[in-house]
Amino acid sequence: MQTTKIFKFSRNVFAAAGVAFISCIIARVEAQDTSTPASPSSATTASSQKADTEWDGVTCELVSVKRDAGTSITIQFKYTNTGTNKVRLTTKESYGNANLAGLVYYIDPKNKKKYTVIVDSDHAVVGSNSSDVNIEPGASKLVWAKLPAPPADVNSITVFLPYAPPFEGVTIAAP
């Protein structure tokens, strides 16, 4: 009789341990699944990338990189003032009073080619007007630029945004 009680107790302990063990494995697999890269057709890949800039208290977030139906891509990014003082995003020191959108470029690592922003017939940047921008504390400035698209078989690029480190392995979202 004592042996039967010990057997039942042991069986219950092992069953509970097995359930706990399986639960841990499932939790670990689910955690790994949420950290895997998004599919090439997802624009969320870019939005997960954020970096500090050379301006004190300002971060830069790569919002999206999307291929359009034609022969170009649109890169959207956002500067956010995380500090307590108003920040002036100016490029006068290095580039004249340049439009921030005009300083965007990307590299296609597969073909080892650099792509710069498209300009119109008047040599104006095809992108947002972002020259000499002021951002209040807690505020953001969204900037966009149009660039020529890489070949259709290129799905991942390295994006260079003004005063931010390179954003590597960025997936280009489908139209």
SEVOMI-607798 format. One record per residue: residue number from 1; residue in one letter; x, y, z of N, C-alpha, C, O in turn. Coordinates in pm, 1 decimal, decimal comma. Layout:
   num   residuo        n.u        n.v        n.w       ca.u       ca.v       ca.w        c.u        c.v        c.w        o.u        o.v        o.w
   NUM         A          X          Y          Z          X          Y          Z          X          Y          Z          X          Y          Z
...
This chain:
   num   residuo        n.u        n.v        n.w       ca.u       ca.v       ca.w        c.u        c.v        c.w        o.u        o.v        o.w
     1         M       81,3     -116,9        0,0        0,0        0,0        0,0       87,5      125,9        0,0       60,7      220,5      -74,0
     2         Q      191,8      126,4       82,9      285,0      237,5       86,8      352,0      254,3      -48,6      372,5      367,3      -92,9
     3         T      386,1      146,7     -114,2      449,5      150,0     -245,6      356,3      212,2     -347,8      401,6      287,8     -433,6
     4         T      228,0      182,7     -341,1      130,4      239,0     -434,5      121,6      390,7     -417,3      113,9      463,5     -516,3
     5         K      122,6      439,3     -292,6      117,1      583,0     -268,4      242,7      652,5     -321,7      235,1      759,2     -382,7
     6         I      355,8      591,4     -298,1      481,7      648,1     -347,5      481,2      649,5     -500,4      524,6      746,8     -562,1
     7         F      432,4      542,0     -560,6      425,6      534,4     -705,9      335,1      644,3     -761,6      373,1      712,3     -857,0
     8         K      215,1      663,2     -703,5      122,5      765,5     -750,5      182,4      905,5     -732,6      171,7      990,3     -821,1
     9         F      245,9      928,5     -616,3      308,6     1056,7     -590,9      418,8     1083,8     -694,1      425,6     1192,7     -751,1
    10         S      503,5      985,3     -717,4      612,0     1000,3     -814,5      556,8     1026,1     -954,5      607,3     1111,3    -1027,7
    11         R      452,6      951,6     -990,6      391,9      969,0    -1122,3      339,5     1111,9    -1137,1      358,9     1172,8    -1242,3
    12         N      274,4     1166,5    -1036,0      221,1     1303,1    -1040,4      333,6     1406,9    -1049,6      323,3     1504,6    -1123,7
    13         V      441,4     1384,2     -972,9      554,8     1475,8     -976,9      617,4     1475,4    -1116,3      644,9     1581,5    -1172,4
    14         F      639,7     1356,6    -1172,1      698,0     1347,7    -1306,5      605,8     1408,4    -1411,7      653,3     1473,0    -1505,1
    15         A      476,3     1389,1    -1398,2      380,6     1447,4    -1492,6      384,9     1599,5    -1484,8      384,5     1667,3    -1587,6
    16         A      389,1     1652,5    -1364,2      394,9     1798,5    -1346,8      526,7     1853,4    -1401,6      529,2     1957,9    -1466,6
    17         A      634,9     1782,5    -1374,7      765,0     1825,5    -1425,8      766,2     1821,5    -1577,9      820,8     1911,2    -1642,1
    18         G      707,1     1719,4    -1635,1      699,4     1708,5    -1781,6      620,0     1822,3    -1841,6      660,4     1878,8    -1943,2
    19         V      507,0     1857,5    -1780,4      425,1     1969,0    -1828,6      504,4     2099,1    -1818,7      502,7     2180,5    -1911,1
    20         A      573,5     2118,5    -1707,4      653,5     2239,5    -1690,2      765,0     2244,9    -1794,1      791,9     2350,5    -1851,4
    21         F      829,8     2131,2    -1818,1      937,0     2124,0    -1915,6      885,0     2157,4    -2055,6      946,2     2237,1    -2126,8
    22         I      774,7     2098,4    -2094,9      715,1     2124,6    -2226,9      673,1     2270,8    -2237,7      691,2     2332,8    -2342,5
    23         S      617,4     2326,2    -2130,5      576,6     2466,9    -2130,9      696,3     2557,7    -2153,3      687,4     2655,5    -2227,5
    24         C      808,4     2525,8    -2089,5      930,4     2604,4    -2108,6      978,2     2597,5    -2252,3     1018,2     2699,4    -2308,7
    25         I      975,2     2481,6    -2311,6     1017,8     2465,2    -2451,3      926,8     2546,2    -2543,0      975,3     2615,0    -2632,9
    26         I      795,7     2538,9    -2521,5      701,5     2613,9    -2604,8      725,8     2763,9    -2588,6      725,7     2837,3    -2687,5
    27         A      746,5     2809,9    -2466,2      772,1     2952,5    -2442,1      899,2     2996,7    -2512,6      903,7     3105,6    -2569,9
    28         R     1002,5     2913,4    -2508,9     1127,7     2947,9    -2575,2     1109,9     2954,7    -2726,0     1162,7     3046,1    -2789,3
    29         V     1037,7     2861,5    -2785,0     1012,3     2861,7    -2929,0      931,9     2984,5    -2967,9      961,8     3048,2    -3068,9
    30         E      828,8     3019,4    -2888,3      749,8     3138,9    -2917,9      835,4     3264,2    -2908,8      819,3     3355,6    -2989,8
    31         A      925,5     3270,2    -2812,4     1013,7     3385,4    -2799,7     1106,0     3396,1    -2919,9     1132,1     3506,3    -2968,3
    32         Q     1155,4     3284,1    -2968,4     1240,9     3285,7    -3086,8     1162,0     3328,2    -3208,8     1214,5     3401,3    -3292,9
    33         D     1037,5     3284,6    -3221,2      955,0     3320,5    -3335,7      932,1     3470,2    -3343,3      926,7     3524,9    -3453,4
    34         T      918,1     3539,2    -3229,8      894,1     3682,8    -3233,7     1019,3     3760,7    -3267,8     1010,0     3878,4    -3302,9
    35         S     1136,1     3699,5    -3258,6     1257,4     3772,2    -3289,3     1309,9     3743,7    -3429,6     1412,9     3798,7    -3468,7
    36         T     1242,2     3660,0    -3505,1     1288,4     3632,1    -3640,1     1256,8     3748,8    -3730,5     1159,8     3820,4    -3705,8
    37         P     1337,0     3771,1    -3836,6     1314,1     3883,8    -3924,5     1179,8     3872,3    -3996,1     1129,7     3762,9    -4022,0
    38         A     1123,5     3989,1    -4027,1      997,0     3991,5    -4099,3     1018,8     3951,2    -4244,2     1131,3     3952,3    -4294,1
    39         S      911,6     3916,3    -4309,9      920,7     3877,5    -4450,2      956,3     3998,6    -4534,9      933,8     4111,6    -4491,5
    40         P     1011,7     3978,6    -4655,7     1049,8     4090,2    -4739,9      933,9     4183,0    -4774,1      958,1     4299,2    -4807,1
    41         S      810,2     4137,3    -4767,8      697,9     4223,8    -4802,9      649,7     4306,9    -4685,0      550,3     4378,5    -4697,2
    42         S      716,5     4299,0    -4573,1      673,3     4371,4    -4454,3      753,0     4499,8    -4436,1      875,9     4498,3    -4442,4
    43         A      683,9     4609,9    -4413,9      749,7     4738,3    -4392,7      794,6     4755,1    -4247,9      861,1     4853,5    -4215,7
    44         T      760,5     4663,4    -4162,1      795,4     4677,4    -4020,8      942,3     4650,0    -3994,3      992,5     4684,7    -3887,4
    45         T     1011,0     4590,2    -4086,5     1151,9     4561,3    -4065,9     1229,6     4689,6    -4040,4     1312,4     4695,6    -3949,5
    46         A     1202,9     4791,9    -4120,4     1274,0     4917,0    -4104,7     1237,9     4986,5    -3975,7     1324,8     5044,4    -3910,3
    47         S     1111,8     4982,2    -3937,6     1068,9     5059,1    -3821,5     1130,6     5011,5    -3691,5     1129,0     5084,0    -3592,1
    48         S     1184,5     4891,4    -3690,8     1245,4     4842,5    -3568,5     1385,0     4900,0    -3548,6     1448,1     4874,6    -3446,0
    49         Q     1434,1     4977,0    -3645,2     1569,8     5028,5    -3635,5     1568,8     5174,5    -3591,0     1505,7     5260,2    -3652,9
    50         K     1640,5     5199,7    -3482,4     1648,7     5332,7    -3424,0     1791,5     5352,8    -3376,3     1856,4     5258,5    -3331,2
    51         A     1840,9     5477,2    -3386,3     1978,1     5504,1    -3343,6     1990,7     5646,7    -3292,7     1912,3     5734,4    -3329,1
    52         D     2090,3     5668,5    -3208,0     2124,4     5803,8    -3166,0     2192,4     5874,2    -3282,7     2253,9     5809,6    -3367,5
    53         T     2181,3     6006,3    -3286,9     2245,4     6083,8    -3392,9     2360,6     6164,7    -3335,4     2389,6     6156,7    -3216,0
    54         E     2425,2     6241,8    -3419,8     2533,8     6328,4    -3375,9     2481,7     6455,0    -3308,1     2559,1     6529,7    -3248,3
    55         W     2350,1     6479,4    -3317,3     2288,8     6590,8    -3245,0     2253,1     6541,9    -3105,2     2189,7     6437,3    -3091,2
    56         D     2292,2     6614,7    -3002,6     2263,0     6574,7    -2864,3     2112,7     6566,5    -2840,5     2038,7     6659,4    -2872,8
    57         G     2068,5     6455,0    -2783,9     1928,9     6437,3    -2749,3     1836,6     6406,6    -2865,3     1714,7     6414,2    -2850,5
    58         V     1891,9     6372,2    -2980,4     1808,9     6343,9    -3098,2     1833,4     6200,2    -3144,6     1947,6     6157,6    -3161,9
    59         T     1723,8     6126,9    -3164,2     1733,4     5992,3    -3219,6     1678,7     5993,1    -3361,5     1601,5     6081,1    -3399,5
    60         C     1719,8     5894,0    -3438,4     1672,2     5877,8    -3574,8     1612,9     5738,1    -3587,3     1676,7     5638,7    -3552,5
    61         E     1490,4     5731,9    -3637,4     1423,5     5603,6    -3657,4     1396,4     5584,8    -3805,7     1339,0     5671,9    -3870,9
    62         L     1437,8     5471,4    -3857,9     1407,9     5435,7    -3996,1     1265,4     5381,6    -3996,8     1240,5     5271,9    -3946,9
    63         V     1172,3     5457,1    -4052,7     1030,3     5423,9    -4046,3      992,8     5321,0    -4152,1      927,5     5221,3    -4121,2
    64         S     1033,8     5344,4    -4277,9     1000,7     5247,7    -4382,9     1091,4     5264,7    -4502,8     1143,1     5373,0    -4530,3
    65         V     1109,0     5155,1    -4572,7     1178,9     5152,7    -4701,1     1090,1     5068,9    -4791,7     1078,7     4947,4    -4775,4
    66         K     1027,2     5136,4    -4887,8      927,2     5068,0    -4968,5      950,7     5089,6    -5117,9      970,5     5201,8    -5164,6
    67         R      947,9     4978,8    -5190,5      958,9     4982,4    -5336,2      823,1     5022,9    -5391,7      720,3     4970,7    -5348,4
    68         D      821,8     5116,0    -5487,5      693,1     5151,6    -5547,4      670,9     5067,1    -5672,8      754,5     4983,9    -5707,9
    69         A      558,6     5088,9    -5739,5      525,0     5008,8    -5857,6      615,6     5042,6    -5976,1      624,2     4965,4    -6071,6
    70         G      682,5     5156,7    -5970,2      769,9     5199,1    -6079,1      914,5     5160,7    -6055,6      945,6     5045,8    -6024,1
    71         T     1001,8     5257,6    -6071,3     1145,2     5230,4    -6063,8     1212,8     5302,8    -5947,1     1331,4     5334,8    -5954,0
    72         S     1138,5     5328,0    -5841,7     1198,7     5398,0    -5728,2     1157,3     5334,5    -5595,9     1067,2     5250,9    -5589,4
    73         I     1226,9     5377,8    -5490,3     1188,9     5339,5    -5353,6     1172,3     5468,3    -5273,7     1231,2     5571,4    -5306,4
    74         T     1092,2     5460,8    -5170,0     1074,1     5574,1    -5079,2     1127,8     5533,2    -4943,0     1091,1     5429,2    -4888,2
    75         I     1215,4     5617,2    -4890,0     1270,1     5595,3    -4756,4     1210,7     5702,2    -4665,1     1222,6     5821,7    -4692,3
    76         Q     1146,8     5658,3    -4556,8     1092,9     5749,7    -4456,5     1170,3     5729,2    -4327,0     1199,0     5616,8    -4286,0
    77         F     1203,1     5842,2    -4263,9     1271,8     5835,5    -4136,1     1226,3     5951,5    -4050,3     1171,0     6049,9    -4099,4
    78         K     1250,8     5938,0    -3921,0     1199,4     6036,3    -3826,3     1307,1     6071,3    -3725,1     1370,1     5984,0    -3665,7
    79         Y     1326,6     6202,3    -3707,0     1412,4     6251,8    -3600,6     1324,3     6287,1    -3481,6     1221,2     6352,2    -3498,4
    80         T     1363,3     6245,2    -3361,8     1287,6     6275,0    -3240,7     1379,1     6341,6    -3139,0     1489,4     6294,1    -3111,9
    81         N     1331,8     6451,2    -3083,8     1406,0     6522,0    -2979,7     1368,7     6461,0    -2845,3     1258,7     6483,3    -2794,8
    82         T     1460,2     6384,4    -2787,7     1436,2     6319,7    -2658,9     1489,6     6403,2    -2542,6     1476,5     6365,6    -2426,1
    83         G     1550,0     6517,4    -2576,8     1607,7     6603,1    -2473,1     1506,6     6700,2    -2414,8     1386,1     6688,0    -2436,9
    84         T     1557,8     6796,4    -2340,4     1472,0     6895,5    -2274,1     1480,2     7032,6    -2340,9     1406,3     7123,5    -2303,1
    85         N     1567,8     7049,1    -2438,4     1582,4     7177,1    -2508,4     1544,6     7162,9    -2655,5     1554,7     7054,7    -2713,5
    86         K     1501,4     7272,9    -2714,3     1472,8     7277,6    -2857,7     1602,6     7248,9    -2933,7     1709,2     7297,6    -2896,0
    87         V     1592,9     7169,6    -3041,1     1711,3     7133,2    -3119,1     1693,4     7181,0    -3262,6     1586,8     7164,7    -3321,9
    88         R     1797,5     7239,2    -3316,6     1797,5     7285,6    -3455,6     1879,6     7186,0    -3537,3     2000,4     7172,4    -3517,5
    89         L     1812,5     7116,8    -3629,1     1881,0     7020,9    -3716,1     1927,9     7096,8    -3838,9     1851,1     7120,0    -3932,2
    90         T     2052,1     7134,3    -3837,9     2106,0     7209,9    -3949,4     2223,9     7135,2    -4008,3     2294,7     7062,1    -3939,0
    91         T     2243,4     7154,8    -4136,2     2353,9     7087,6    -4204,9     2452,0     7189,7    -4259,5     2535,1     7155,5    -4343,6
    92         K     2444,9     7313,1    -4214,3     2527,6     7420,9    -4267,9     2677,0     7393,4    -4258,1     2752,2     7424,4    -4350,5
    93         E     2720,4     7335,3    -4146,3     2863,5     7316,9    -4125,1     2927,8     7231,5    -4234,6     3035,7     7263,9    -4284,2
    94         S     2861,9     7124,2    -4271,1     2924,0     7029,2    -4362,8     2876,4     7040,8    -4506,7     2953,1     7015,5    -4599,6
    95         Y     2750,8     7078,8    -4526,1     2692,1     7067,6    -4659,1     2625,0     7195,1    -4708,7     2541,6     7186,6    -4798,8
    96         G     2656,5     7311,7    -4655,4     2578,1     7430,3    -4688,6     2446,0     7417,2    -4615,0     2439,2     7343,6    -4516,5
    97         N     2342,3     7484,5    -4657,7     2212,2     7471,7    -4592,8     2132,7     7363,8    -4665,9     2027,9     7392,4    -4723,6
    98         A     2181,1     7242,6    -4663,8     2124,3     7133,1    -4741,5     1996,8     7078,7    -4680,2     1977,0     7082,4    -4558,7
    99         N     1911,3     7028,4    -4766,9     1790,4     6957,8    -4727,6     1833,4     6821,2    -4673,3     1907,9     6748,7    -4739,2
   100         L     1786,6     6786,3    -4553,4     1823,1     6656,8    -4494,7     1787,6     6541,1    -4588,0     1862,9     6444,3    -4598,2
   101         A     1672,7     6550,7    -4656,2     1630,5     6444,0    -4747,2     1731,8     6424,7    -4860,6     1749,1     6313,3    -4910,2
   102         G     1797,1     6530,8    -4900,7     1894,4     6522,3    -5008,9     2023,6     6453,0    -4971,4     2103,0     6418,5    -5058,9
   103         L     2046,0     6432,1    -4843,5     2169,1     6367,8    -4796,6     2152,9     6217,3    -4776,9     2247,8     6148,9    -4738,6
   104         V     2033,0     6165,9    -4803,1     2005,2     6022,9    -4786,7     2064,3     5946,0    -4904,4     2058,9     5991,6    -5018,6
   105         Y     2120,1     5830,0    -4875,8     2161,1     5738,1    -4981,2     2158,7     5597,2    -4926,1     2147,1     5576,1    -4805,4
   106         Y     2169,7     5501,5    -5016,0     2179,0     5362,9    -4970,6     2276,8     5288,1    -5058,4     2308,5     5328,8    -5170,1
   107         I     2323,6     5176,7    -5003,6     2415,0     5090,1    -5077,2     2348,5     4954,6    -5096,4     2294,4     4895,7    -5002,9
   108         D     2354,1     4907,8    -5218,1     2309,5     4773,1    -5253,2     2432,9     4684,6    -5238,0     2518,7     4684,1    -5326,2
   109         P     2443,7     4609,1    -5127,5     2565,2     4530,4    -5104,8     2581,0     4415,3    -5203,8     2692,7     4370,2    -5229,3
   110         K     2471,3     4368,4    -5258,8     2477,5     4256,6    -5353,0     2551,1     4297,1    -5480,5     2633,6     4221,7    -5532,0
   111         N     2520,3     4417,1    -5531,1     2582,4     4465,3    -5655,4     2689,9     4570,4    -5631,3     2748,3     4623,4    -5725,8
   112         K     2715,6     4600,1    -5503,8     2817,2     4697,9    -5464,6     2795,6     4831,5    -5536,5     2885,5     4884,1    -5602,1
   113         K     2672,4     4885,2    -5521,9     2636,9     5009,1    -5588,7     2571,1     5104,8    -5490,7     2491,1     5064,5    -5406,2
   114         K     2606,8     5234,1    -5503,7     2550,5     5339,3    -5420,1     2439,7     5411,4    -5497,7     2456,6     5443,2    -5615,4
   115         Y     2325,8     5437,1    -5430,9     2213,4     5508,7    -5491,1     2187,5     5636,3    -5411,2     2179,0     5632,7    -5288,4
   116         T     2175,1     5748,5    -5481,1     2148,4     5876,5    -5415,5     2006,9     5923,7    -5449,9     1940,1     5866,7    -5536,3
   117         V     1963,2     6027,9    -5381,3     1828,1     6080,4    -5395,2     1804,0     6132,6    -5537,4     1892,9     6190,1    -5600,2
   118         I     1682,7     6111,1    -5585,5     1641,3     6161,2    -5716,6     1623,5     6312,4    -5708,5     1571,1     6363,9    -5609,7
   119         V     1666,9     6383,0    -5811,7     1643,9     6527,4    -5821,1     1561,9     6555,8    -5947,1     1569,7     6482,2    -6045,5
   120         D     1482,8     6664,4    -5942,5     1401,2     6699,3    -6058,1     1482,3     6783,4    -6156,7     1602,7     6801,5    -6138,6
   121         S     1416,3     6834,6    -6261,2     1486,6     6909,6    -6365,8     1546,6     7039,7    -6314,5     1637,2     7094,4    -6377,5
   122         D     1498,0     7090,6    -6201,2     1554,4     7211,3    -6139,9     1659,1     7177,6    -6034,4     1703,3     7265,6    -5960,5
   123         H     1698,2     7053,0    -6027,0     1795,9     7001,4    -5930,4     1745,9     7007,1    -5786,9     1825,4     7009,8    -5692,9
   124         A     1613,8     7008,8    -5770,1     1555,1     7004,0    -5635,5     1535,6     6857,9    -5595,4     1501,2     6773,9    -5678,6
   125         V     1557,5     6829,1    -5469,8     1543,8     6694,8    -5416,3     1398,8     6648,7    -5425,0     1307,4     6725,2    -5394,3
   126         V     1377,3     6524,8    -5466,4     1244,0     6465,8    -5462,0     1231,1     6402,6    -5323,9     1266,8     6287,1    -5301,0
   127         G     1178,6     6484,0    -5233,9     1165,4     6444,3    -5094,3     1106,6     6558,1    -5015,0     1070,6     6662,0    -5070,4
   128         S     1096,9     6538,5    -4885,1     1038,0     6642,1    -4801,1     1131,7     6761,0    -4789,3     1253,4     6748,2    -4802,9
   129         N     1072,5     6876,7    -4763,9     1151,2     6996,8    -4741,1     1197,2     6993,6    -4596,4     1118,4     7016,5    -4504,6
   130         S     1322,2     6965,8    -4577,1     1374,0     6949,9    -4441,0     1506,0     7023,1    -4423,5     1602,9     6968,3    -4370,8
   131         S     1508,0     7148,7    -4468,9     1625,2     7233,0    -4447,6     1606,7     7312,7    -4319,7     1500,8     7371,8    -4298,0
   132         D     1707,4     7314,9    -4236,0     1707,3     7396,6    -4115,9     1582,7     7372,0    -4030,7     1500,4     7461,8    -4013,2
   133         V     1569,3     7251,0    -3978,2     1452,7     7206,7    -3902,0     1474,3     7230,2    -3752,7     1581,8     7202,8    -3699,4
   134         N     1370,5     7281,4    -3686,0     1371,2     7298,1    -3540,2     1273,3     7198,8    -3480,5     1160,3     7186,5    -3527,7
   135         I     1316,9     7126,7    -3375,0     1230,5     7028,5    -3309,1     1223,4     7059,7    -3160,4     1325,2     7067,0    -3091,6
   136         E     1100,5     7078,1    -3112,4     1076,2     7103,9    -2970,0     1101,0     6974,8    -2890,2     1096,7     6865,8    -2947,4
   137         P     1126,9     6985,8    -2759,3     1143,7     6865,1    -2676,4     1021,4     6773,6    -2686,7      907,6     6818,8    -2674,3
   138         G     1046,3     6646,2    -2709,3      940,1     6547,0    -2720,8      875,8     6540,3    -2857,6      794,0     6451,5    -2882,1
   139         A      909,8     6630,7    -2947,4      850,5     6633,0    -3081,4      937,6     6556,2    -3181,1     1052,7     6522,2    -3153,5
   140         S      878,3     6530,0    -3298,5      947,9     6456,7    -3404,8      930,2     6526,9    -3537,8      838,0     6606,6    -3555,3
   141         K     1018,0     6497,5    -3630,3     1008,7     6547,8    -3767,9     1023,6     6428,5    -3860,8     1126,4     6360,9    -3861,3
   142         L      917,7     6403,1    -3940,6      920,5     6295,0    -4038,7      979,8     6348,2    -4168,2      941,4     6455,3    -4215,1
   143         V     1072,5     6274,2    -4225,4     1138,7     6312,6    -4349,6     1129,1     6195,5    -4446,0     1134,5     6079,8    -4404,4
   144         W     1114,7     6225,4    -4576,6     1110,5     6118,4    -4676,5     1193,5     6159,6    -4796,7     1216,4     6278,0    -4821,4
   145         A     1237,7     6059,5    -4870,2     1315,3     6083,1    -4992,2     1289,8     5970,4    -5091,4     1271,3     5854,9    -5053,1
   146         K     1289,2     6006,4    -5220,4     1274,8     5908,5    -5329,3     1412,7     5881,2    -5386,7     1491,1     5972,8    -5411,8
   147         L     1440,3     5752,8    -5407,0     1567,1     5711,3    -5465,6     1540,4     5608,0    -5573,7     1436,4     5542,2    -5571,1
   148         P     1632,2     5592,1    -5669,1     1613,7     5486,9    -5769,1     1612,0     5350,4    -5700,4     1683,6     5327,9    -5602,7
   149         A     1531,3     5261,7    -5751,6     1522,3     5126,8    -5693,7     1637,0     5040,6    -5742,4     1682,7     5056,4    -5855,6
   150         P     1684,3     4949,6    -5658,2     1784,4     4853,0    -5703,8     1715,0     4748,0    -5790,7     1592,5     4749,2    -5802,7
   151         P     1791,4     4657,9    -5850,7     1728,2     4549,9    -5927,7     1626,7     4472,4    -5842,8     1637,9     4467,4    -5720,3
   152         A     1529,9     4413,5    -5908,1     1419,2     4344,3    -5840,5     1465,9     4232,3    -5747,9     1397,5     4200,9    -5650,5
   153         D     1580,9     4171,6    -5776,5     1627,5     4061,2    -5692,6     1699,6     4108,2    -5565,8     1742,9     4025,5    -5485,6
   154         V     1712,8     4239,4    -5547,0     1776,1     4294,1    -5427,4     1667,1     4324,1    -5325,2     1578,4     4405,7    -5350,1
   155         N     1674,2     4258,2    -5211,1     1573,3     4275,0    -5106,7     1626,5     4341,0    -4981,0     1548,4     4380,6    -4894,6
   156         S     1757,6     4353,7    -4969,0     1817,9     4405,8    -4847,5     1924,7     4508,1    -4883,0     2007,4     4484,3    -4971,1
   157         I     1923,0     4623,6    -4813,4     2017,4     4731,3    -4841,9     2072,2     4788,8    -4711,4     2024,4     4755,4    -4603,0
   158         T     2173,0     4875,4    -4722,9     2224,9     4952,3    -4610,4     2187,9     5097,1    -4633,8     2226,6     5155,1    -4735,3
   159         V     2112,5     5157,6    -4540,3     2062,1     5293,9    -4554,7     2147,7     5388,9    -4471,9     2180,3     5361,4    -4356,4
   160         F     2183,6     5502,7    -4534,2     2261,5     5605,9    -4468,0     2175,2     5731,2    -4456,3     2132,9     5788,1    -4557,0
   161         L     2149,7     5773,5    -4333,0     2069,6     5891,6    -4304,7     2159,6     5996,6    -4240,8     2253,9     5961,5    -4169,9
   162         P     2132,1     6125,7    -4264,5     2219,9     6230,1    -4212,4     2240,9     6222,6    -4062,3     2145,7     6215,8    -3984,6
   163         Y     2366,7     6223,9    -4023,7     2411,1     6230,8    -3884,9     2371,5     6110,5    -3799,9     2368,1     6119,7    -3677,1
   164         A     2341,8     5998,5    -3863,9     2308,0     5874,5    -3792,4     2399,8     5763,6    -3843,2     2449,0     5771,2    -3955,7
   165         P     2423,2     5662,3    -3762,9     2503,0     5549,4    -3811,4     2425,6     5473,3    -3919,1     2303,6     5487,1    -3927,9
   166         P     2493,6     5393,8    -4000,4     2425,2     5318,7    -4106,4     2324,0     5218,9    -4049,2     2346,1     5159,1    -3943,9
   167         F     2213,5     5202,7    -4120,6     2113,2     5102,3    -4088,9     2136,9     4986,1    -4185,3     2106,2     4996,0    -4304,1
   168         E     2191,2     4876,8    -4133,8     2232,7     4765,9    -4218,7     2127,4     4656,7    -4226,2     2049,8     4637,4    -4132,6
   169         G     2125,4     4585,1    -4338,5     2034,8     4471,3    -4355,1     1888,4     4511,2    -4358,2     1803,1     4436,5    -4310,5
   170         V     1858,3     4627,1    -4413,3     1721,3     4677,3    -4417,8     1646,5     4608,7    -4532,9     1692,4     4609,5    -4647,2
   171         T     1533,2     4550,7    -4501,8     1450,9     4483,0    -4601,6     1366,7     4586,9    -4676,6     1304,3     4673,3    -4615,1
   172         I     1365,6     4577,6    -4807,5     1282,7     4665,0    -4889,7     1143,7     4603,2    -4898,9     1128,7     4489,5    -4943,7
   173         A     1042,7     4677,8    -4856,7      904,6     4628,7    -4860,7      853,2     4634,8    -5004,1      888,3     4724,4    -5080,9
   174         A      770,4     4539,0    -5037,7      709,4     4532,1    -5171,6      603,6     4641,5    -5184,7      553,3     4692,5    -5084,5
   175         P      569,9     4677,5    -5309,7      466,6     4781,0    -5329,0      331,4     4737,1    -5278,0      234,6     4812,6    -5287,0
